[in-house]
Amino acid sequence: MGALATVVEWDALLKTVWASVAAGVGVTFAFSIAIYGAARTAEFRRDERWLGAGLTFALMLAGLAGCVAAIAYGVVIMTQKS
């Protein structure tokens, strides 16, 4: 087991796994918020409920902004020298 411990850097591996799980769940949640906001906005506009439409549109924009921010952060992290 000593040889395996020197080959695998367990701390780095666990950090990578944790970051990928957090990013996957976070981006999925943000995009689901954007989809929910878009669907509800369409319903509210159809029913001429303008305040609800505006609020859910803002929710949709927040979800999309979260997705774009996560993508930009990922690109920045990948392009930095270690």
C-alpha positions as CSV (number, residue, x, y, z in Angstrom):
1,M,0.0,0.0,0.0
2,G,3.0,2.3,0.4
3,A,3.7,2.4,-3.3
4,L,0.1,3.3,-4.1
5,A,0.2,6.1,-1.6
6,T,3.1,7.7,-3.3
7,V,1.6,7.4,-6.8
8,V,-1.8,8.9,-5.9
9,E,-2.1,12.3,-4.3
10,W,-5.2,11.8,-2.3
11,D,-5.7,15.4,-1.2
12,A,-5.6,16.7,-4.8
13,L,-7.9,13.9,-5.9
14,L,-10.4,14.6,-3.2
15,K,-10.3,18.3,-4.0
16,T,-10.9,17.6,-7.7
17,V,-13.9,15.3,-6.9
18,W,-15.4,17.8,-4.5
19,A,-15.0,20.7,-6.9
20,S,-16.5,18.7,-9.8
21,V,-19.5,17.6,-7.7
22,A,-20.1,21.1,-6.5
23,A,-19.8,22.6,-9.9
24,G,-22.1,20.0,-11.5
25,V,-24.8,20.5,-8.9
26,G,-24.5,24.3,-8.8
27,V,-24.6,24.8,-12.6
28,T,-27.5,22.3,-12.9
29,F,-29.4,24.1,-10.2
30,A,-28.8,27.5,-11.8
31,F,-29.9,26.3,-15.2
32,S,-33.0,24.7,-13.7
33,I,-33.9,28.1,-12.1
34,A,-33.5,29.7,-15.5
35,I,-35.8,27.2,-17.1
36,Y,-38.4,27.6,-14.3
37,G,-38.3,31.4,-14.7
38,A,-38.7,31.2,-18.4
39,A,-41.7,28.8,-18.2
40,R,-43.4,30.8,-15.5
41,T,-42.8,34.1,-17.3
42,A,-44.6,32.7,-20.4
43,E,-47.5,31.6,-18.2
44,F,-47.8,35.0,-16.4
45,R,-47.6,36.9,-19.7
46,R,-50.3,34.8,-21.2
47,D,-52.5,35.5,-18.1
48,E,-51.5,39.2,-18.2
49,R,-50.0,39.1,-14.7
50,W,-47.3,41.6,-15.4
51,L,-45.7,41.8,-11.9
52,G,-45.3,38.0,-11.8
53,A,-44.0,38.0,-15.3
54,G,-41.4,40.6,-14.4
55,L,-40.3,38.8,-11.3
56,T,-39.9,35.5,-12.9
57,F,-38.1,37.1,-15.8
58,A,-35.6,38.5,-13.3
59,L,-35.3,35.0,-11.8
60,M,-34.6,33.6,-15.3
61,L,-31.9,36.2,-15.8
62,A,-30.3,35.4,-12.5
63,G,-30.2,31.7,-13.3
64,L,-28.6,32.4,-16.7
65,A,-26.1,34.9,-15.1
66,G,-25.1,32.1,-12.6
67,C,-24.5,29.7,-15.5
68,V,-22.4,32.3,-17.5
69,A,-20.4,33.1,-14.3
70,A,-19.6,29.5,-13.7
71,I,-18.5,29.0,-17.3
72,A,-16.3,32.1,-17.2
73,Y,-14.8,31.0,-13.8
74,G,-14.1,27.6,-15.2
75,V,-12.3,29.0,-18.3
76,V,-10.2,31.3,-16.1
77,I,-9.2,28.4,-13.8
78,M,-8.3,26.2,-16.7
79,T,-6.2,28.9,-18.4
80,Q,-4.2,29.9,-15.3
81,K,-0.7,28.5,-15.0
82,S,-0.2,26.3,-11.9
